[in-house]
Every structure is written in structure tokens, then in C-alpha cells.
């Protein structure tokens, strides 16, 4: 394969046990070097656990086995801060902004040494962040906090972005804004996305990986999956007709149990 077609991320035989529970059981998939790959599945099948394993955030009582590579580089056993410095960006489901700090201070903490932070790009995508630079992050709305969480990652150059449930619980207008930003971001950096809103998936995703019972149940073209009503209902518990609702409509609400 040429450099342009080699996967940016390869997960092979990933097994994760947490507190005695076997969450992931031999998960294998790849992420293309361009566009959005979406990780789908019913609640509790291990989507968030997969992202956290990739970025090295498995709990201390957890056990991770298998292979995770970004390009030719192995990611397992490397601390999270080194992975981030190496170009792995992560936007967690719960946003994890520092509530007691201002927007500007949250962004400043995300700056990497030796790299000029891309404030112009972040403020062009999220003008609200510039206007609210002196406001404490804890007083922001959920949508504004999501913008801040994404903006922190986009301050730096990334080889791959991991984004977990970015539209969950957001107002319709903000869902549209976040979706548009991710669409623009994916033009220059590949994204591994966990998202339960099928309307957002339809708009953003090129490839899909579906988890079921801690294993990969399906991989392929995301749009082909959404065209198969019976398959989508079997794997995700929803019909593709539900995915035609506006991007603000969550089709499978609720938190991934792991």
C-alpha cells in the first residue's frame, strides 16, 4: 500500500478487562487516513472503552492486550501525554473542561511546547470562544463547553482525532454547528468518531465499524450500512428511517456504559 492508503490507526485483537469484566474481546479494525470513521453500537458495547484504550486512559484496574498502532508506531504502554504530543487528539464524551478556569485559560493549558497554537483557526471555527475568553468554563452552556473541548484539541496539529459523542445532549442549533465544524476538520485530519445520532453519521462518516457484545460485528461503507434497514435495526436497535430526522434528533440516547 502507498502512504496515502495505509491506515492511520490499526487496532488488532484488542482485549480490555476492567474490574474483572471482559469489555472488549478481540476487537480489530482500521481507520482510513482521510475522512471520518464512525464507531457504532448499542449502549454499553465498549465504544468509549475502545477510544480510551487507544489514548491510554484505561483505568488502573484494567488490563489491555492486543495491538494498537498509529502508522508504524505502537501506542500500547505509552503514556497519554506522549501520545498527545505525537499528534493524537482526544475529545472525551464528558468534555472535561476545567470549570473553575476561564475559556482562555483552558485553551492555554492545551498548548504544546514548541508549537505555535492555531488560535486563528479555533476562533474562526468557534467565534463564541473568543467572545467568552474571560468567562469561566463552568458557567458555559453544554454546547459552549463542547466547542471548548473541541477547540482545545484543534489548537495543535493532529495526525488523528478521537471524538466521543460530540452532539449528545446539545440543542439543535449547536448540533448543526458542531457537525459543520467536524465536517471541515475532517477535510485535513482523519477522525475516529463515536456518535449515536444517525443523521450526523449520515452526513459525516465515510466508513463504519459496529461493535456488539465487545466484538466487531460489521465493518464497511457507512452509507451502505444506513441503507440496510434490517441490518441497522439488528446491529443498532434503530431503523434507518429514524436517521432521516434532523441532526438535532438523537436516535439512541443514553451513555455508553463503558
N, C-alpha and C positions, 0 to 999 in steps of 0.2 A: 504493500500500500504506500501511496505517497503521503507526504507530511500533511497535505490538505485533507486527506481522507482518514487518517489514523484517529481513533477515538481520543478525545481529550481526557476522558476518565474511563477506566476499566475496573469493574467490580467482579471478582471471580470467587465463587464458593464462600461468600461472606456469611459467617455464622456468629450470632450475638446472643449470649446468655446474660440476663440481668436478674440478680437475686434468685437464681435458680430457674427462671423462666427462659425457655428457648424461643426468643423473639424472632430471630432470623435464622433460616435453616437452609443454607447453601444458596444464597441469592447471587445471581450472576447477570450482569448487563453492561452495556457500554453507553457512553454519552458522546454524541457526534461533536465535531469541532466547531460546528456552527449551529445557530438556531436554538430552539427550546426543546428539551426532552422532558416530558412530564411523567412524574411518578404517581400512579393512581392506585386506588384500592379502597375497600371499605374501612371504616374506623377500626383502629387497633391492630392492623395487619403488619405494622412496622415501618411505615413510610418515614416518620420522623426519626426513628431509630436508625434507619439507613443513612439519612443525612448526617446525623450526629456521629455515626461511626466513621463516615468519610472525613469529617472535620476533626476527629479525635476527641469528641466530647462524651464518649461512653462513660457512664458512672463508674466509680472506683470498684464497686462490687460487680462490675460487668466483666465478661470475657469475650474477646473478639478474635476470631480466626478467619483465615481466608486471605485474599489478595485485593488490595486497593492501590491502583496506580493512576497518577496523573501524568500522561505521556509515558515516559520510561521510568519515572521516579516513584518508588514505593512510598505510600503515605502512612502505612501502619507503623506504630511505635515512634512516630514523630510527634512532638508536642504541637498543640493547636497554634501557638503563636508563630512557630516556624512555618506551618502550612499557610497561614495567612500572609506572612512575609513572602512566601513563594508564589502568591497570586491566587489563593483560594479564598473567595469571598463568601460569607455566610450571613443570611438574614433569617434569624430564628422566628418560629411561629409566634412567640410571646413578645417579640420586638426587642425586649431587654434594653430599653433606653435608661439612662441614669436620671431618675425622676427629679432629684434634687439639684441637678446641674442645668444650665441653660442650653438652648439649642446649639449655640456657638461652642460651648464647652464640650458637649457631646461629640460634635464634629472634630474638634481639635484633638480629642483623645484618639480618634481613628487615624490620624495622620501617621504615615510610616516614615521612619528616618531615611534621609537621602532621596526622598521622592517629593516632587512638588505637588501638593494636593490640588485636585481638579475642582476648586470651588466654583469656577465659572460654569462648568458642566453641571454640577449639582444644583446650583441656583437657577440655571436655565431650565432644568427639568422640574424643579420644585421651588418656584419663586416664593412660596409661603415660608420656606425655611429661612430665607434671607430676611423677610419682613419680621419674623419672630425670633431673630437671632438671640435676643436678650431675654426671651421668655423661658421659664423653667419647663423642662420637658414633661414633668409630671402634670402640668396644667394643660397640656395639649390634648386635643381630641384624639380618638383612636386612629383616625385617618392620618392626622398630622404626625403622630408617633410612628406610623408605618412609613411615611415619607422620610422621616428622620432615620429610621433603621436602614432603609434602602440607600439614602444619601450618604450615610457613613461608609458603606461599602464602596460606593461609586467614587469616593474621593481618591481612590488609588487604582492603579492598573490591576486588572484581574485576568487570570487565564481561564477561570471558571467561576460562575456564581451558583451557589446553592440557596434557593429561596423557598421558604416553608410557609404555605398558606397565606400569601400576601394580601388576599382580598377578604379574608374571613372577618365577619362582623362589621364590615365597613358600610357606610352609606352609599347609595347608588352612584352618586356623582364621584365620590372618591374611588370607588371600584373602577370606574371608567378611567380616571386619571392614572391610577396605579398600573392598570393594564396597558395603557398607552405608553407609559414610561418603560415598562418591561419589554414591550414590543420594540421600542427604539434601542434599548440597551442590547437586546439580543442580536441586533444587526452587527455589533462589534465584538461581543463576548458570548460564548455559549452559556446556557443556563440549564441547570437541573432544577425543576420546579415541582413542588408538591402543591396540588390545587384540586379542590373538590367541586368547584364551580365549572360545569362542563361548557358553559358559554364562553368563559375565559379560556378554557383549554382549547376550544374550537378555534378561537382567534389566535392564540399564541403558539401552540405546540406543533412541532413537526413530527416528533417521534414520541411513542408512549411505552412505558413499562408498567405493567399491572401486577401488584402483589396480592397474594391470597394465602392466608394461613402461614405467613412467614416465608413464602417462596414466590418465585416469579411464575405467574400464571399465563402471561401473554406479553409479547413484545411486537412492535411493528409501527406502521404509519398511524399517527393519532387520528387523522381524519377517517381512515378506513375503519378504525375501531368505533368511532362515533356513528358511522353509517350502519353498523350492525346492531340493531335494536336488541335482539335476543342476547347477543354476546355481552353488550354493555350492561343489560339488566342482570345477567348471570354473574358478571365479574364485579360490578359496582353497586348493584341493588337499585339502579335507576334506569329509566328508559331514555333513549336518545331524544325523544320528544321533549323531555324536560330540559335538555341542553339548549333548546331554542329560545328559552326565556332570556330576558335581558341579562347582561353581565352582572347586574347587581343581585340577581336571584341565586342564592346558594342552593345547590341541588342536594347536598348531603351534609347538613350542618352537624357540628359536633367535633370535638377534639380527638385527634389520633391518640388512642390510649397509650401508645408507647412512642 
